[in-house]
Each structure stands twice: as structure tokens, then as C-alpha cells.
Amino acid sequence: MTDSTPPPMPDFPPPPPTPKRPRNWVVISSAAAVIATVIGTGVFVVNSRDDKDSNASSTTAAETSTPTDDTITPAMEPEPTPENTEPEVMSLTDGVQWDGGIEVELTGWTRGVTGPYAAPESTPFVKFKVTIRNTGTDTVDLSGAWMTCIYGTNGTQSEQVFDSDGGLDGLPQVHLRPGKSVSAPTGCELPKDEEYLQVEMVPMSESEVAIFAGNVK
């Protein structure tokens, strides 16, 4: 008898499951996107910080360079006021005192004409007395004293008069002790038709000049 039963089917292993696409690229891509975003954000932030710092630096520089209220720009600098360096002019009857206590006074103004033996001779002149006082504490050397005169509105140089017969021998040339004074008559050329006279005098070589000026009748 023939067995017509078909033979059993062989056991084949089950088919493998359909492979799934890996998701690593998505993660990598997402990570890349996130990283790109972070990097982009980081760059932006860095750029923003740089810009902010740059702006802050510019603002600081601008604030630093802005002049304060106390700053004077060249356009605001005031013009210097010229100082008056001219010596003070005194009256012919004023007394003058220098540092150190030396005083000078001119008195006894009289007109006259020099004698035949005077220098200059037979010349109209004005005679006056020079008194020098030492009110200081040190002895003063008057050997460097000098005097000059000018007269008239045009400032004509006047000759100092020397006349031994009239007692006009020039300024005292002595060492003047503290508390002492010395006087000497002197004179300057002054034409009869002139009244204005200016006398410049220095009692010591290192002293500043004193100027006396006025009209002599």
C-alpha cells in the first residue's frame, strides 16, 4: 500500500525581520544642528560682547576725551594781560625809599646861571639839594650813585652842573652808616624858557632807578 501522505514540510528558520534605518544620523544631524545653533549662538554672543565692549570702549574713550568744565581749550584761553613794567614817576618834592632803608629826597629848588668856571659855564640851570638817609641796619656804599636830567616836552638831555665855587660837586660818594644822612647841592641845565624837568637817580649801583618829574618855576 502506497502512503500518499505528503512528507512534512521542512522547518525553515523564520525570515529575519526587515532591517530598520539607523537613527544615528538623525541624532548626529540634530546634534550638529544643536551644535551649530550653539556655535552660532556662541559666535553671536561673542560678537555681541565684542560689539558691546567695542561700543563701551568707544563710549569710554569719548567720555574720556570730552573736556570737563574746568578744561580750557585753546580757543577759550584768555589773552595775557601785559604787565606794566614802567617805573613809577614821583613828584619833584616826593621822597623815595628803596629796599634796605635808603631814602632820597630832593629839596630847595632855585634857578640860576653857572659861573665862568663851572661846567657848563654861563648856563641857566636849576639848583637843588639831594638828601640821602640810611634808615636800614647796614652800612651803604654810595660810590655807585648817579643822576641824570632831561627837560622840555621833547625830552632834551640836560647836563649836570659842576661848579666848585658854587659848591656843586656832584652826589655824595661816601659809606653811609645806619641812622645817618648826607646832603649835597647839585644842579642840572634848565633853559629859562623851559619849566618841565625830569630827574632820574640811583643811590647805589644795584638799586632800581627813581624818577622825579615836575615843573620848575
Secondary structure, 3 states (H helix, E strand, C coil): CCCCCCCCCCCCCCCCCCCCCCCHHHHHHHHHHHHHHHHHHHHHHHHHHHHHHHHHHHHHHHHHHCCCCCCCCHHHCCCCCCCCCCCCEEECCCEEECCCCEEEEEEEEEEEECCCCCECCCCEEEEEEEEEEECCCCCEECCCCEEEEEECCCCEEECECEECCCCECCCCCCEECCCCEEEEEEEEECCCCCCEEEEEEECCCCCCCEEEEEECC
